[in-house]
Amino acid sequence: MTGDPVRAEGLLRSFAGTPVLAGVDLVVHAGESVVLLGPNGAGKTTLLRVLALLLRPGGGRLALFGVDAAAAPPALRRRIGYVGHESLCYPDLTAAENLAFYARLFGVPDAAARIRELLVWAGLEPHARRPVRAYSRGMTQRLAVARALLHGPDLLLLDEPFTGLDAEAVAALQRVLVILREAGHAIVLTTHDLERAAPVATRLAILHQGRIAWAQDGAPEPTAVAAAYRAVITARA
């Protein structure tokens, strides 16, 4: 499968007759890290869920790695890693058991070594045999990120990934995202925290009222982004 990791044209999605995505155009190339900003209700989470093949768009076209996403073959899904508002980890299983389960689903080679590596990276090795229901918010978030990274996805989709993380965990996540980006993986990340996302961004976009209302290539400059954000929200209020 070749082609851009993401090529979306005019994506639409409504819930109960209310438009949430109102014609999103977005192209993400290999080695890019696109950071999406936007107010609550702008459609950020819905867009990521569509890109993750968890929701079908109501209209428009979506191709992932040159493949029509409507078909969503298993081989395509295996190239995607996703972190949403829910951890997608089973609360009655331990961290190690959760990762082992997902490793089997994705056919991760040398799974035991990969699981140990990620537990160490996430700072969860001392707690690897505790059930996830006993974890703090930050520990659960670190496990969710480890789960998404487990199979080395070519496209990583992260919805507010810094939520609940302390400064050390934020720095660790920033480092791994830069490494993945430089290795040619594609990343789409939503956030309300530009300061934490800026070090990993190659492009910034503002999603408002279901559309990409503003975009800029290159590392974001906070003052300019804040001015653009105010202008977009005010102009489209």
C-alpha positions as CSV (number, residue, x, y, z in Angstrom):
1,M,0.0,0.0,0.0
2,T,1.5,3.3,-1.1
3,G,0.2,6.9,-1.0
4,D,-0.1,9.6,1.5
5,P,-1.0,8.4,5.0
6,V,-4.0,10.7,5.0
7,R,-5.9,12.2,2.1
8,A,-9.3,13.6,3.1
9,E,-11.5,15.6,0.8
10,G,-14.7,17.2,1.9
11,L,-15.3,14.9,4.9
12,L,-18.8,15.2,6.4
13,R,-20.3,13.8,9.5
14,S,-23.4,14.6,11.4
15,F,-25.0,13.4,14.7
16,A,-28.8,13.6,15.1
17,G,-28.9,16.0,12.1
18,T,-26.3,18.3,13.6
19,P,-23.2,18.8,11.3
20,V,-20.0,18.1,13.1
21,L,-17.6,17.8,10.1
22,A,-18.7,20.2,7.4
23,G,-16.2,19.6,4.6
24,V,-12.8,18.8,6.0
25,D,-9.9,18.8,3.6
26,L,-6.6,17.4,5.0
27,V,-3.5,15.8,3.6
28,V,-0.8,14.4,5.8
29,H,2.4,13.1,4.3
30,A,4.8,10.6,5.7
31,G,7.1,12.2,8.3
32,E,4.6,15.0,9.1
33,S,3.2,15.8,12.5
34,V,0.0,17.8,12.2
35,V,-1.3,19.5,15.4
36,L,-5.0,20.4,15.4
37,L,-6.3,23.1,17.6
38,G,-9.9,24.2,18.0
39,P,-12.6,25.0,20.5
40,N,-14.7,22.4,22.1
41,G,-17.3,21.1,19.6
42,A,-15.1,22.0,16.6
43,G,-15.0,18.4,15.4
44,K,-11.5,17.4,16.4
45,T,-12.4,14.1,18.2
46,T,-14.9,13.2,15.4
47,L,-12.3,13.8,12.8
48,L,-9.7,11.6,14.5
49,R,-12.3,8.8,15.0
50,V,-13.1,9.0,11.3
51,L,-9.4,8.8,10.4
52,A,-9.0,5.9,12.8
53,L,-11.8,4.0,10.9
54,L,-14.0,4.0,14.1
55,L,-16.6,6.2,12.4
56,R,-17.8,6.3,8.8
57,P,-17.9,9.7,7.2
58,G,-21.3,10.8,6.0
59,G,-19.8,12.2,2.8
60,G,-16.6,13.2,1.1
61,R,-13.6,10.9,0.4
62,L,-11.0,9.4,2.6
63,A,-7.9,7.5,1.5
64,L,-5.3,6.1,3.9
65,F,-2.0,5.1,2.3
66,G,-3.7,5.3,-1.1
67,V,-6.5,2.9,-0.1
68,D,-10.1,3.9,0.0
69,A,-11.0,3.9,3.7
70,A,-14.5,2.7,3.0
71,A,-13.1,-0.8,2.4
72,A,-11.0,-0.7,5.6
73,P,-9.2,-3.9,5.1
74,P,-7.4,-5.4,8.2
75,A,-4.0,-4.7,6.7
76,L,-4.9,-1.0,6.7
77,R,-6.2,-1.0,10.2
78,R,-2.9,-2.5,11.4
79,R,-1.0,0.6,10.1
80,I,-3.0,2.9,12.5
81,G,-2.4,3.6,16.2
82,Y,-5.0,5.6,18.1
83,V,-5.3,7.2,21.5
84,G,-8.7,8.7,22.3
85,H,-10.5,9.9,25.4
86,E,-11.0,6.3,26.5
87,S,-7.9,4.2,27.1
88,L,-9.3,1.1,25.3
89,C,-7.6,-1.0,27.9
90,Y,-9.5,-3.6,29.9
91,P,-9.7,-2.5,33.6
92,D,-9.6,-6.0,35.1
93,L,-6.5,-6.9,33.2
94,T,-3.0,-5.8,34.2
95,A,-0.9,-3.5,32.0
96,A,1.2,-6.4,30.9
97,E,-1.9,-8.5,30.1
98,N,-3.5,-5.6,28.1
99,L,-0.4,-5.1,26.0
100,A,0.0,-8.9,25.5
101,F,-3.7,-9.0,24.2
102,Y,-3.1,-6.2,21.7
103,A,0.2,-7.7,20.7
104,R,-1.6,-10.8,19.6
105,L,-4.2,-8.8,17.7
106,F,-1.6,-7.0,15.8
107,G,0.8,-9.9,15.4
108,V,3.7,-8.1,17.1
109,P,7.0,-10.0,16.6
110,D,9.0,-10.7,19.8
111,A,6.0,-9.4,21.8
112,A,7.5,-10.1,25.2
113,A,10.5,-7.9,24.6
114,R,8.4,-5.1,23.0
115,I,6.0,-5.1,26.0
116,R,8.9,-4.9,28.4
117,E,10.4,-2.0,26.4
118,L,7.1,0.0,26.5
119,L,6.4,-0.7,30.1
120,V,9.8,0.7,31.0
121,W,9.3,3.7,28.6
122,A,5.9,4.4,30.3
123,G,7.3,4.1,33.8
124,L,4.8,1.3,34.4
125,E,7.2,-1.7,34.9
126,P,6.9,-1.6,38.7
127,H,3.0,-1.7,38.4
128,A,2.8,-4.0,35.4
129,R,0.9,-6.7,37.3
130,R,-1.7,-4.4,38.9
131,P,-5.1,-4.3,37.4
132,V,-5.7,-1.1,35.3
133,R,-8.7,-0.2,37.4
134,A,-6.2,0.6,40.2
135,Y,-4.2,3.0,38.1
136,S,-4.3,6.8,38.4
137,R,-5.4,8.9,35.4
138,G,-1.8,9.6,34.4
139,M,-0.8,5.9,34.6
140,T,-3.8,4.9,32.5
141,Q,-2.9,7.6,29.9
142,R,0.7,6.3,29.7
143,L,-0.6,2.8,29.2
144,A,-3.0,4.0,26.4
145,V,-0.1,5.6,24.6
146,A,2.0,2.5,25.0
147,R,-0.9,0.4,23.6
148,A,-1.0,2.7,20.5
149,L,2.7,2.5,20.0
150,L,2.9,-1.3,20.5
151,H,2.8,-2.3,16.8
152,G,4.8,0.6,15.4
153,P,2.0,2.2,13.5
154,D,2.7,4.2,10.3
155,L,-0.1,6.6,11.2
156,L,-0.5,7.7,14.8
157,L,-3.7,9.5,15.8
158,L,-3.6,11.2,19.3
159,D,-6.6,13.0,20.9
160,E,-5.3,15.2,23.7
161,P,-2.5,12.8,24.5
162,F,-0.8,15.0,27.2
163,T,-3.9,15.0,29.4
164,G,-3.0,13.7,32.9
165,L,0.7,13.4,32.2
166,D,3.3,14.9,34.5
167,A,6.3,16.8,33.1
168,E,8.5,13.7,32.9
169,A,5.9,11.7,31.0
170,V,5.2,14.7,28.7
171,A,8.9,14.9,27.8
172,A,9.1,11.2,27.2
173,L,6.1,11.3,24.8
174,Q,7.5,14.4,23.0
175,R,10.8,12.5,22.5
176,V,9.2,9.4,21.0
177,L,6.9,11.4,18.7
178,V,9.9,13.3,17.3
179,I,11.7,9.9,16.8
180,L,8.7,8.5,15.0
181,R,8.2,11.6,12.8
182,E,11.9,11.6,11.8
183,A,11.6,7.9,11.0
184,G,8.8,8.7,8.5
185,H,5.7,7.9,10.5
186,A,2.8,10.3,10.2
187,I,1.1,11.9,13.3
188,V,-2.1,13.8,13.7
189,L,-2.6,15.2,17.2
190,T,-5.3,17.3,18.8
191,T,-4.6,19.4,21.8
192,H,-5.6,22.5,23.8
193,D,-2.0,22.7,25.0
194,L,0.1,24.2,22.2
195,E,3.1,24.6,24.4
196,R,3.4,20.8,24.9
197,A,2.6,20.0,21.3
198,A,4.7,22.6,19.6
199,P,8.1,20.7,19.9
200,V,6.7,17.8,17.8
201,A,4.7,19.8,15.2
202,T,5.6,20.2,11.5
203,R,2.2,21.8,10.7
204,L,-0.5,23.5,12.7
205,A,-4.2,23.7,11.7
206,I,-7.2,25.2,13.4
207,L,-10.5,23.3,13.1
208,H,-13.6,25.4,13.6
209,Q,-17.2,24.7,12.8
210,G,-16.3,21.4,11.2
211,R,-13.7,22.8,8.7
212,I,-10.0,23.5,8.6
213,A,-10.1,27.3,9.0
214,W,-6.4,28.1,9.1
215,A,-3.1,26.2,8.6
216,Q,0.6,27.0,8.8
217,D,3.6,24.9,7.9
218,G,6.6,24.8,10.2
219,A,7.1,24.9,14.0
220,P,4.3,27.0,15.5
221,E,5.2,30.4,17.0
222,P,2.8,30.8,20.0
223,T,2.1,34.5,19.6
224,A,1.3,34.2,15.9
225,V,-0.9,31.2,16.5
226,A,-2.8,32.9,19.4
227,A,-3.5,35.8,17.1
228,A,-4.7,33.5,14.3
229,Y,-6.8,31.5,16.7
230,R,-8.6,34.7,18.0
231,A,-9.1,35.9,14.4
232,V,-10.6,32.6,13.2
233,I,-12.9,32.2,16.2
234,T,-14.1,35.8,16.1
235,A,-14.6,35.8,12.3
236,R,-16.7,32.6,12.4
237,A,-18.6,33.2,15.6
